[in-house]
Amino acid sequence: MLFYSIFLLTMYRVLLYYKYVKIDNAKFLAEEHLEFCKSLNLRGRILITPEGINGTCSGKFNRTEKYIEHMRLDPRFKDLWFKIDEVDGHVFKKMHVRYKDELVTFRFPEKIDPNVISGVHLDPKDWLEKMREDDVIILDGRTDYEYDLGHFRNAIRPPVKSFREFPEWVEKEFSLYKDKKILTYCTGGVRCEKLSGYLLKKGFSEVYQLNGGIVNYSKDPEVKGKLFDGKCYVFDGRISIPVNFADEYTLTGRCLHCGTPTDRYVNCANIDCHKQHFECEKCEEKWARSCSEECMQAPRHEILQNT
């Protein structure tokens, strides 16, 4: 018992959560929330907006427990769903709590309230069954670079680099699927709440979304991440997390320089570039973690300038 208690005191966790709920005093809450998180020595990124909260943070077990307890004392967040991962230490360098107008930057002129309109939420088991049906279209609700690291089998890769690009792309290229069954998914679920509602507003007849996103899907003890290839991109120091524990691991990324299959995402060592790209270990050594010849010769190369 003593050993377990000591283990809990030293264990770190990552919390991932969101909720669309009206927040009247969002700017004030953001300022207050930042100080509270710092008092617990948490690190992470949290957005607070008039339409809700979206956050991910890391900290020691007892500190994250206090955070969860504190949040659930607020009637607005009493049923907040926390997806929890155990980690070796902090996965963020600092604590940021910011106020914004939107929970996810969509910039669609018409208001989309997921509490009013959104796709049918499917838990992991139902999602797996639905993916296996005929005449379904699986739409990745993330960006192209997230898709490239890992995705559900046969999912459509959206050619977008930010979530705000989805409306234009749907209008131009995806609208031909309006009469199909659409399955949408994202990392934790927050983006699909908006995307599925948008699709319904644009006349798509049957829209579903993965409840809790890829993160929740990976944790289901029966499904075990089936039919997901590669890894799930996460916006913290881990960069990626495993998803499929049922099938043989499949690499979906390829080295930018030699084409070797790899899941190693690195940032270009040119400080003025920092482009995230796939790079195998051999090419990282050969190219000094550069994404191009030009970046390799850059004066602000963080590796070569110190050699």
Sequence and secondary structure as in RCSB ss.txt:
>XXXX:A:sequence
MLFYSIFLLTMYRVLLYYKYVKIDNAKFLAEEHLEFCKSLNLRGRILITPEGINGTCSGKFNRTEKYIEHMRLDP
RFKDLWFKIDEVDGHVFKKMHVRYKDELVTFRFPEKIDPNVISGVHLDPKDWLEKMREDDVIILDGRTDYEYDLG
HFRNAIRPPVKSFREFPEWVEKEFSLYKDKKILTYCTGGVRCEKLSGYLLKKGFSEVYQLNGGIVNYSKDPEVKG
KLFDGKCYVFDGRISIPVNFADEYTLTGRCLHCGTPTDRYVNCANIDCHKQHFECEKCEEKWARSCSEECMQAPR
HEILQNT
>XXXX:A:secstr
 HHHHHHHHH EEEEEEEEE   TTHHHHHHHHHHHHHHTT EEEEEEETTEEEEEEEEEHHHHHHHHHHHHHSG
GGTT   EEEEESS S SSEEEEE S SS    SS   TTTS  EEE HHHHHHHHTSTTEEEEE S HHHHHHE
EETT B    SSGGGHHHHIIIIIGGGTTSEEEEE SSSHHHHHHHHHHHHTT SEEEEETTHHHHHHH TTTTT
TTEEE EE SSTT EE   SSS      B TTT  B   EEE SBTTT  EEE  HHHHHHHTT SSHHHHT TT
BTTGGG 
